[in-house]
Amino acid sequence: MPTYTYACERCGEFERVQDMSAPALETCPECGAPVRRLLTPGSGHIIKGRGREAHCGSPSPCCGRAERCDKPPCGK
């Protein structure tokens, strides 16, 4: 579940873990004042497995072979 950052008019900023389908908070859970959800940068992405080594997307093979093959990199 993503973490959303909110700004309260009285308390300042706070974070809440919520489902993506959950409605945005409208009031501060601490003081009841109006809040607004802030846009914050994401945390990036996580590559699991072999990642870039398995297929780098370049027209030439990742391991330096003359032709592409459908096998994993040779460990070069």
C-alpha positions as CSV (number, residue, x, y, z in Angstrom):
1,M,0.0,0.0,0.0
2,P,1.3,3.5,-0.8
3,T,2.2,6.1,1.8
4,Y,0.5,9.5,1.3
5,T,1.6,12.8,2.8
6,Y,-0.9,15.2,4.1
7,A,-0.6,18.8,5.3
8,C,-2.7,20.0,8.2
9,E,-3.3,23.7,8.7
10,R,-2.6,23.4,12.4
11,C,-0.3,20.3,12.9
12,G,1.9,20.4,9.8
13,E,2.7,17.4,7.6
14,F,2.0,13.8,8.4
15,E,1.9,10.5,6.5
16,R,-0.7,7.7,6.2
17,V,-0.5,4.3,4.6
18,Q,-3.7,3.8,2.6
19,D,-5.1,1.7,-0.2
20,M,-4.9,3.4,-3.6
21,S,-8.7,3.1,-3.8
22,A,-9.3,4.7,-0.4
23,P,-10.6,8.3,-0.4
24,A,-8.2,11.1,0.6
25,L,-8.4,12.2,4.2
26,E,-10.4,15.5,4.6
27,T,-9.7,16.2,8.3
28,C,-6.6,15.8,10.5
29,P,-6.9,12.7,12.8
30,E,-5.2,14.7,15.6
31,C,-7.0,18.1,15.7
32,G,-9.9,17.8,13.1
33,A,-8.6,20.7,11.0
34,P,-8.9,20.5,7.2
35,V,-6.0,18.7,5.4
36,R,-4.8,18.4,1.8
37,R,-2.9,15.6,0.2
38,L,0.5,16.6,-1.1
39,L,2.2,15.3,-4.2
40,T,5.5,13.7,-3.3
41,P,8.1,12.0,-5.5
42,G,7.8,8.2,-5.6
43,S,10.4,5.9,-4.2
44,G,11.6,4.7,-7.6
45,H,11.4,1.1,-8.6
46,I,12.9,-2.2,-7.5
47,I,14.4,-4.6,-10.0
48,K,14.1,-8.2,-8.8
49,G,16.0,-11.1,-10.3
50,R,18.7,-10.5,-12.8
51,G,17.5,-7.0,-13.9
52,R,19.6,-5.2,-16.4
53,E,22.0,-8.1,-16.9
54,A,19.3,-10.3,-18.3
55,H,18.2,-7.9,-21.1
56,C,19.7,-4.4,-21.3
57,G,17.5,-3.3,-24.2
58,S,20.4,-2.5,-26.5
59,P,20.5,-3.7,-30.1
60,S,23.8,-5.6,-29.4
61,P,23.9,-8.4,-26.8
62,C,24.7,-7.5,-23.2
63,C,27.6,-9.9,-23.0
64,G,29.4,-8.7,-26.2
65,R,28.5,-11.6,-28.5
66,A,28.2,-10.8,-32.2
67,E,24.6,-11.9,-32.4
68,R,21.7,-12.0,-30.0
69,C,20.7,-15.3,-28.5
70,D,17.8,-16.2,-26.2
71,K,20.1,-17.5,-23.4
72,P,21.1,-15.7,-20.2
73,P,24.2,-13.5,-20.3
74,C,27.5,-15.4,-20.3
75,G,28.7,-13.7,-17.1
76,K,31.2,-11.4,-18.9
